[in-house]
Amino acid sequence: MDPLLVITNGDAGTADDESLEPALAILRDACSVEVQSTSRPGELDGVLHRAASRRIVVAGGDGSLHAVVAALHRRHDLKDAVVGLLPMGTGNDFARTLGIPLDLEDAARVIVAGEVRPMDLVVDELGEIVVNNVHVGAGAQASRRGARWKERLGSVGVGNANLGKLGYPIGALLSAFHPPSVHMHVEVDGTVVTDLDRPVLMVAVGNGANVGGGTELTPEADPEDGKVDVMISHAVGAAAKIGYAMSLRRGEHHHRDDVQYFRASQVTVSGDEFYLSADGEISGPERQRSWHVEPGAYSFILPA
């Protein structure tokens, strides 16, 4: 088996280091393993510069995975990279989409015995990447509010459960009743699918299905099919917001009459000022953004 470079989050605590050790033992039984801890972009670039032909294993959550893939893309090293994941985040949304076990020892066994397959990537007009999902409108508001609740609850534990994972559901609930409806012009593969005359609750562009610790925002998204899923919600009335929130929790919202759902290669959103959440990172306000899919942009170690 090829040697591994395991990249951990330098800001993680002692408990995370201890929980990682059994997984590292499984990996070390199979091959040569080097563990490097990074907490700043400069450190990450230095570690990746020395990676050579080793497979890169991210021991962290969706944010850590995004940081590593973004750095490889920026360095023009992504096409030849093979990436694995030991999910150690609060939400682990991309791991859920890929079917990677959330138990670290089981995830380590996937890295040892899994198969390498091509993985799609979403890239915007500025060259910034999205590994999992980007959304604007109420979803970004939920992420903004959820980030505050995640921070507040992250230090609270009940048994083995970390209450920080409740951050996004709380943010989504608050945003469902106080969301900004915006007027947007949305083009999917060059076709206008909604225009400024119809208010929008949110738009999501999904390479992966899940956000916020298991909420299936784009339920049919598959990061191996060469497309993104586009979900546009027009649930702006009071009753519609409640119905949308309830169906979102069940992963059935994309069947509603006030929701549009597409599979596409390119998406452009413009109109009123909006914030966006790309792999959990909030930015904005913006007036226009576009994204396209790069099929098979890199390789990932997945369950066989």
ChimeraX attribute file (.defattr): number of C-alpha atoms within 10 A of each C-alpha:
attribute: neighborCount
match mode: 1-to-1
recipient: residues
	/A:1	9
	/A:2	12
	/A:3	17
	/A:4	24
	/A:5	24
	/A:6	23
	/A:7	24
	/A:8	24
	/A:9	21
	/A:10	13
	/A:11	11
	/A:12	14
	/A:13	9
	/A:14	9
	/A:15	8
	/A:16	15
	/A:17	14
	/A:18	10
	/A:19	13
	/A:20	20
	/A:21	13
	/A:22	14
	/A:23	19
	/A:24	19
	/A:25	13
	/A:26	17
	/A:27	21
	/A:28	15
	/A:29	10
	/A:30	16
	/A:31	13
	/A:32	13
	/A:33	19
	/A:34	15
	/A:35	13
	/A:36	15
	/A:37	16
	/A:38	18
	/A:39	13
	/A:40	12
	/A:41	12
	/A:42	10
	/A:43	14
	/A:44	20
	/A:45	17
	/A:46	11
	/A:47	17
	/A:48	19
	/A:49	12
	/A:50	10
	/A:51	17
	/A:52	12
	/A:53	13
	/A:54	19
	/A:55	23
	/A:56	24
	/A:57	24
	/A:58	24
	/A:59	26
	/A:60	21
	/A:61	21
	/A:62	24
	/A:63	18
	/A:64	22
	/A:65	26
	/A:66	20
	/A:67	18
	/A:68	21
	/A:69	22
	/A:70	18
	/A:71	19
	/A:72	20
	/A:73	20
	/A:74	14
	/A:75	12
	/A:76	11
	/A:77	15
	/A:78	18
	/A:79	13
	/A:80	13
	/A:81	21
	/A:82	20
	/A:83	26
	/A:84	27
	/A:85	30
	/A:86	30
	/A:87	27
	/A:88	23
	/A:89	18
	/A:90	20
	/A:91	24
	/A:92	26
	/A:93	25
	/A:94	26
	/A:95	24
	/A:96	19
	/A:97	21
	/A:98	17
	/A:99	12
	/A:100	24
	/A:101	19
	/A:102	17
	/A:103	12
	/A:104	21
	/A:105	20
	/A:106	15
	/A:107	24
	/A:108	25
	/A:109	16
	/A:110	21
	/A:111	27
	/A:112	20
	/A:113	15
	/A:114	17
	/A:115	13
	/A:116	17
	/A:117	16
	/A:118	19
	/A:119	23
	/A:120	25
	/A:121	25
	/A:122	27
	/A:123	18
	/A:124	16
	/A:125	11
	/A:126	9
	/A:127	12
	/A:128	13
	/A:129	25
	/A:130	26
	/A:131	24
	/A:132	29
	/A:133	25
	/A:134	26
	/A:135	26
	/A:136	27
	/A:137	26
	/A:138	29
	/A:139	29
	/A:140	28
	/A:141	27
	/A:142	25
	/A:143	30
	/A:144	23
	/A:145	20
	/A:146	27
	/A:147	23
	/A:148	17
	/A:149	20
	/A:150	23
	/A:151	14
	/A:152	13
	/A:153	16
	/A:154	17
	/A:155	10
	/A:156	13
	/A:157	11
	/A:158	7
	/A:159	6
	/A:160	6
	/A:161	9
	/A:162	15
	/A:163	18
	/A:164	22
	/A:165	23
	/A:166	18
	/A:167	26
	/A:168	27
	/A:169	23
	/A:170	20
	/A:171	24
	/A:172	26
	/A:173	18
	/A:174	16
	/A:175	24
	/A:176	25
	/A:177	16
	/A:178	13
	/A:179	20
	/A:180	18
	/A:181	20
	/A:182	21
	/A:183	21
	/A:184	26
	/A:185	20
	/A:186	23
	/A:187	18
	/A:188	19
	/A:189	15
	/A:190	12
	/A:191	10
	/A:192	12
	/A:193	14
	/A:194	19
	/A:195	16
	/A:196	14
	/A:197	9
	/A:198	13
	/A:199	18
	/A:200	25
	/A:201	25
	/A:202	27
	/A:203	26
	/A:204	25
	/A:205	29
	/A:206	31
	/A:207	30
	/A:208	30
	/A:209	26
	/A:210	25
	/A:211	28
	/A:212	26
	/A:213	19
	/A:214	20
	/A:215	19
	/A:216	24
	/A:217	28
	/A:218	28
	/A:219	19
	/A:220	21
	/A:221	23
	/A:222	20
	/A:223	26
	/A:224	17
	/A:225	14
	/A:226	20
	/A:227	23
	/A:228	34
	/A:229	24
	/A:230	26
	/A:231	22
	/A:232	24
	/A:233	24
	/A:234	23
	/A:235	23
	/A:236	22
	/A:237	12
	/A:238	12
	/A:239	10
	/A:240	15
	/A:241	21
	/A:242	16
	/A:243	15
	/A:244	24
	/A:245	19
	/A:246	15
	/A:247	15
	/A:248	18
	/A:249	15
	/A:250	11
	/A:251	19
	/A:252	15
	/A:253	24
	/A:254	23
	/A:255	11
	/A:256	16
	/A:257	10
	/A:258	15
	/A:259	18
	/A:260	17
	/A:261	19
	/A:262	17
	/A:263	19
	/A:264	18
	/A:265	18
	/A:266	21
	/A:267	23
	/A:268	20
	/A:269	21
	/A:270	18
	/A:271	16
	/A:272	15
	/A:273	14
	/A:274	25
	/A:275	19
	/A:276	26
	/A:277	22
	/A:278	24
	/A:279	25
	/A:280	22
	/A:281	14
	/A:282	18
	/A:283	14
	/A:284	11
	/A:285	11
	/A:286	15
	/A:287	13
	/A:288	15
	/A:289	16
	/A:290	16
	/A:291	23
	/A:292	21
	/A:293	22
	/A:294	18
	/A:295	18
	/A:296	17
	/A:297	18
	/A:298	22
	/A:299	20
	/A:300	24
	/A:301	24
	/A:302	22
	/A:303	18
	/A:304	10
